[in-house]
């Protein structure tokens, strides 16, 4: 609507409100943000949580909003991340929060350097070298699926393949320079949780098979007509009407335009607004330095009250 990006979605659809883990290839650093265009039509954006690197929580404003939304920030070192993963997933299960958790099993976006490292890994382990994807890290994926399944908070896995048939903006710098993707293609494959294997080893193999399929699918895409469906016609019907999507777009555009202008006007006119912004900034920076982030505080409060309730039950 604003930047003229065309979004094409093929394959299976989302069931609105369904609890799922979304796995997707990581072609650019902004794939997670472009996915909102898909979820806007097929699901609810408020359900989405993203697993992303911890350094992003320090980004002023943007990172603070992700802390408020209780995204899962990781160090990308399993020894350091395991306990945090476990606590956050248990928290979502405890509060019966329906969520769609987006994870990138590849761990990073596709570049010349990351592809070279992936090929080295493939060569050492006797695996196929990939051109369009990286070899997935399956430890985190299997842990997430097992934990959510144990907590009865998982209905399906949505395997999404993303591709850019024209220009491919790799980093945030490209977007700031106005280089938005002209087309974004999403191919969705939904796997009900009942169809997934139960053992960890089989889940790892299952995930690796999906990436083999992605490599083949993307090869056909980029070397063919640059369309996931060979007929060029199969676009799944949205769960929401085009009118509803248009209304949401217009309201969002109007709100954020007016909000941004109002903030600048209030900052210019009133000193107490400037002091308020300074105070909020200091609070966010200090709480992160001391406690590690708002999502950590939220998790700690939940665990504290859980212990108190358990203590009362034992006393009774």
N, C-alpha and C positions, 0 to 999 in steps of 0.2 A: 504493500500500500504506500509506503514511504520511499523505499529504495528499489522497488520494482523487481524483487526476487520472485521468480516463479517456483512454486513448490509442487512436486509431483510425488504422489504416494501410491504404491502398489503393494499387492500381497494381501495379508490378513489385516483385520482392523483391531482396534482396542475396544474392550467392553468398558463403558464409562464407570469409573469408580473401582475398577478391578485392581487388586493388589498384585503387583508384578515386579520382577527384576528385569530391567532393560539392559541388554548388552549390545554394544555397537562398536564398529570399527572406528578408529580415531584418525580420520584423514587430516583434519586441521585442528588448531587449538580452539576453534569456536564451534565445533560440532554440537556440543551440549547446548549452546545457545540457539543454534538453528533448529534443533529438535523441537523447540517450543512451537514452531510453526506447524509441526505435525500434531503435537499433543493438543494444541488449541482447537483442532477440528475433531479429535477422536477421544479426548479424555479431559481431565481437569488439571490445569497447571499447578494448582495448590497441593496436589498429591505428590508431586515430583520432589525427590531428594536426590542430590548428586554426590557421588563419591569423587573427591578431587584433592589435589595436592594442598598441603597445609599452608604453603606460603601465600595462597590466594586469600586467606582469611584476613591478612594484614592490609589488603587494598582498601583505602579509605572509602567509606560509604558502601561500595559494592560488596566488599568482603564482610562488612558488618551486617549487611542485610542477609548474607548467606549464613552467618552465625545465628541470627534471629530465626532463620528458617530451619535451623538444626541440620544443616548439611553435614556429611561425614568427611572430615578432613584427615588425610593420611600422610605419613612420611614416605610412603612407597618402600618401606622396609618392613617385612612381615613381622619380625620380632618386636618391632616398636608399635606396629599397628594392630596386632591381634587383639589385645585387651580392649582397645578403644572400639574396634569393630564389634566385639562381643557385647560391650556395655551399651553402645548405641542401638544395636539391633534388638537387644533384650528390652531396652527402653521403649522402642516403637511397638514391640509386641505387648508389653505390659499395659500401655495406654490404649491399646487396640486402635492404633493409628493406621488407617489404610494408606499405603504408600506405594509409589512407583520409584524404585531405586535404580538410578542410572549408574552403571559402572562401565569402565573401559578396560577390559582384560588385557589389552596390549600395554597399558601403563603409560603410554605417551603417544604423541601424534607422529604421523608418518613423514619422515624427512630422509635426506640422503644418509645422514649419520645414524639415525635409528634403524633404517633398513639394513645398513651395513652390519650393525650389531646383531640384528635379528638373523641375518644370513650366517654370521659367525656361529650363533647358537644352533642354527639348523645344521650347519656342517659338522659341528662337534657331536650332535646327537643323532645324526643320520636322518634328518628330516628334510622335507621339501623346502626349497628356497622360494619365498614369496616376493611378488613384484608389487602387489597392490595393498597388502596388509602386512602387519607384523605378527610374529608368533605370540599367541596369548599366554599370559601368566594365569594359570588356572587355580592357584591356591586360594586367592581371595574370592574368586567366583564360587568355588565349591563351599567355602566357609559360609558365605552369605546365604546361599540357597539352603544349606543344611540348617542354619540357625533360624531363618525365617520359617522354614517348613516345620521345625520343632515347635516354634511359637505359634503355629497355625495362623500365620500372617502372610501367606503366599498362595496365589491362585494360578499364576502362569509366568512363563519366561517369554519376553518379547525380544526376539533377535532381529536387530535392525541393521541393514547395510545402507550406508550413506555414500553418495557419489555426486560429483560436480562435473557436469558435461562440458562446461565452458571454462570460465576463469575459476581458479582455486585460491582464494585468499587464505594464506596459511596462518597469519598471526593477527593480533589486534592492530598492529601498525597498518596493515593493508586496509582494515575497516576505517581507521582514522583518516586514511588518504582517500576514502570514498570508493574503495575497490570492494564493493559488496558482490557476492555471487549472483550471477544472472539467473542461474537455475540450481535447485537443490533437489535431488531425488532420494527418496527413502523407500526401501523395500522392507516390509514388515512380515515376520514369520512368528506366529503365536504358537507356543507349546504349553498346553495345560500341564500343571504340575504333576498330575497323575501319570503323565507319559514319560516323565524324566526318570532316569535310573536312581536308585537309592544309595548305592555305595559311592564313596568318595572317588575311588579310582575310575569307576564308570562315568561319573560326572565329569571328571577331567577329560576323559576320552571324548565324551559328548561335546564338550566345549571346543576341543581341538577340531572335531569334525565340522562344527559350524564354521570355523575359520577356513577350513579347506573349501567349504562351499562358497564362502565369501570371496575367496581368491578366484575361483572359477566364475562366479557371478560377475565380479568386477572386471575380469578379463573380457568376458563377453560384452559387458557394458561399454568399456572404453575402446575396444577394438571393433565394436559393431555399430549399431545405430544410436548408442548412448541412451538406451532405454532399458529398464529392467524387464519389462514385458516385451517379448519379441514381436507381438502383434501391434504394439504401440497404442493400444486402446484400453488396457485393463487398469482402470483407476478405481480403487475401492470407494464405495459411497461413504461420505462422512457421517459420523454419529450425530453431528449437529448441522443444522441447515446453514446454507451460505448466508442467509439473512442474519442469523444469530451471530455467526462469525464476523460478519461485517459490522454489526452493532458493537460487538466487543472491541474490534479494532478501532472504531471511531471513538468510543468512550475512552479507551486507553490513550489514544493519541491526544484527545482533548484534555484529559486529566493531566498527563505528564507535561504537556505544553503549558497549561495554566499553572500547574504546581511549580514548575521551574521558574517561570516568569515571576510568580508571586514571591518565591523565596528571594530572588534577587532584589525585588522592590522592597520587601520588608527588611532585608539586610541593609539596604541603602538608607531607609527612612528611620529605623529604630535601633538605638544602641542596645536595648535589652535583648533584641533578636540576635544581634551579633554576639553578645555575651552568652546567650543560650547555646548557640552553635559551638562556641569555643568550649563551653562546659561539657556538652555532649561529646565533642571530639576527645577531650581529655579523659572523660569517663570510659569511652570505648578503648582508647589506647592503654589506659592504666589497668582496666579489668583484664585485658588480654595479656599484659605483661605479668600480672599477678596470678590470674586464674587459668589463663590459656584460651579464653574465648567464652562467649555467652552460651554456646551449646554445652560447654563443659560445666558451667554453673547450673544450667537447667538440668543436666544429667545428675549432678551431685545433689541437687535439691530433691529430685525424684528418689534417688537412692536413700537419702536421709529419711524422708517421710515413709518410705517403704520399711526401713528398719524400725522406725517408731511404731508403725502399725503392726508389724510382726511381733514387736515387744509387748504391745497391748494384748494381742491375741494370746500370747503365751501366758501373760499374767492372768487373763480371764480363765 
